[in-house]
Amino acid sequence: MPAGGDRKRSPPECSGRAACPTVSVPDFSDCAQDALHFIGEIQPLGALVAVAVDDGRVTACSANVGPLLGRSPEALLAAPAAEIFGDRWPFLASLAQDSGRCRIGDLPRDDGGSLTVVGHRRDAHYLLEFEPELSAPPSWWDEPARIRYIERLTRTTDRAGIARLLADTVAGATGYDRVMIYRFLDGWDGEVIEQRCRSGVEGFLGLRFPAGDIPANARALYTLNWQRIIADTEAANVPVRAADGDEAPLDLSFSILRAVHPVHVQYLRNMGVRGSLSLSLVVDGTLWGMVTCHHLAPKALNAHERLALEEMARLASLHLSNLLHLEAETRLSALRERLAVIDQALDPSADDPARALAAQLGRVRDLLDADGLWFTVDGVTFRRGGLPDPEELAALDRWLAVRADEGYAHVDTVPAELRHHESLVKHAAAALRLDLGEDAYLLAVREEVVQEVAWAGHQDCGDGDGAPRQVLSPRQSFAAWRDKVRFQGRPWKPPVLEIAASLRLHLIDYLRAARDKERAYSDPLTGLANRYAFDEGIAAGVAACRSEEHCFALHLVDLDRFKPVNDTYGHAAGDNVLRTLADRLLGLARREDLVARLGGDEFAVLQRDITGAEDAVALAERIVAAMARPVTLPRGEVTVGASVGVAVFPDDAATAELLRERADTALYAVKGGGRGTYSRYDDG
């Protein structure tokens, strides 16, 4: 359906008695705004009767009920349904018990024939729709055929295969001249991804239709009612009459006889179509696509056929939904693994947490499938990949920041007011902003993707002066033409957006922990003192030693074979090893000593109040021995071992900084000499 129409409709003239009221009909001057399901008319394929749920009286009926039910509209309106339908009324009422679901049955006629009846409930009405001939389920949808279709469907592993199966099955069952599988794209443009055409009939495979051809209110209605038929675009619709005092139009959203918007009819006429059928493909409550059937001559399908095709579309939609969920979950699972690697690499106790995070930006860029990253924390900016000029990027960041919802915002196209920035258009056509709190944020961008798109006809949407028209008419041309689509980047798909939300929370926690390290003294994994607390301990030791002439020793402990534990047994096992070895160090220390984890597999012991260097050497020997004992894990034992570098204050250094440096020099000598032992600093 095009975005609007410039025809205005008046309520249809009442046939029969002049006093017969007519349901009020809305103004259809703009089908982008009209309530399309309050049309007040049905197609002439059958007749409609509405019965009030509360009192069982007929509240409305179509003007053509006489030939089918043997009573005029005047005789039906306000009459009890039990009186009209006799002992068949309980059965008919049972057909109309479900809201939004049609049930099918039959009604015997006085002349010995039968009518097909389809019923459903809408609000306070039972809606019954009658077709003149008794129809039977089609042979192409009997139980064996249905089972074969389901088997073929379940063997289909991609959306293209589902489209092919639908096109083949619907075309073979119905014989329409043109059957197209129409998929909605981002922004609600549509593309024909599969088709079957009778010889000599023009096709539209690979062509796009603009979003205005099926406006939002029409898409919402198609999501409710999964099948819509137009048997003849030249046939006049039948008005629906209402009982005296009941002027409210019926909600015909789920009616299988519901008349279509007149602008849609004109749209089909402009395509040369006389008969049409549409089937919705709905995934998670959203219109994913449509099966659109066209016939160059009038073509009707009975109620059984239409409901069978609707079931076919529902089964395909269910399988499509399962496939899309599987694709998304598979992608999300891979992204979660990448996020875990980043999370493991970020240590809040690092000397420079911001730079530690900046070192992971390459992985973050891969995680978000971005072309460039801009990370800002505490006024310092880090860049990775292709980015626009800083001033232009800042303008985009401001635009996104005021539109952030729950901490992040994203766009797939360059905002109209920023398209004059050439560098921004080139490098940041799509952007994703993560607010990390406390003057920190991450901006991921994707480059512009210029597409050469083949359209099915021009969409005239302006008055010639650049301003859009308030009321649009059905398009006249569907001839293919090509156009360049600009200002768009690769769209941010749900799995990436979901992992971006998780990444944001991880980074917020990391930065918060890093900022809190000045106030926190405990290593979260082992419970030991952290680097900040240890630095304070050394400073306090130097001050005490100078005032009281006491000495102390610094032991730097570096695990020797810890990385293979992580690589072989995983990070959880590695954490267990670190906790076990930390407990051993605590067991060796006295109450007055300070044991710390400096980060990763690095530990330190501050041995206070020693009488001489021999006390330091004795503790270093005990540390090496304790670290060399095996550690038991669920999957076996591992032996890590440690190298220890020792420096004594004030014998080996006169300042805290120099003491750290000389203990590190001693540790380096141990590593260079074979590991698994200790060394005290020596000037040589």
Disulfide bonds with the S-S distance in Angstrom:
none
